[in-house]
Amino acid sequence: MGFSIALIVFSALLLLLVLMHKGKGGGLSDMFGGGMQSSVGGSSVAERNLDRITVVVGLVWFALIVVLGLLMKFNN
């Protein structure tokens, strides 16, 4: 039960993080200042941190799916 709730929470969080990324035409990150162009030409610190957080949340989401699958397999 706890893993199912965690999966729902991490799914919603992953959805929000993906929507915050700047795409080809901008994204929700523009609302939070992510749309400002850097004069250096590289990605901003906020965008790199958003990338890192998204990867970590995605890995946790994947691990929760694997754990839930194993629990369902061995509980039957």
C-alpha positions, 0 to 999 in steps of 0.5 A, a space after each residue: 500500500 505504501 509503495 502504491 502511494 509513493 508511486 502515485 506521488 512520484 508519478 505526479 512529481 515526474 510529470 510536473 518536472 518534465 513539464 517544467 523543462 524548456 522545450 523547443 518552444 519554451 515550457 512551464 519553466 518560462 513561468 519561473 524564470 527558466 526562459 531567460 537566455 544566458 549570454 554564455 550560451 550554455 544551459 543555466 544552473 537552474 536548468 541543469 539542476 532541474 535535469 538532475 532532479 528529473 533523472 533522480 525522480 525518474 530512477 526512483 519512479 522506475 525502482 518503485 515500479 520494479 518493487 511493486 512488480 516483485 511484490 505482486 509476483 511473490 504475494 500471489 
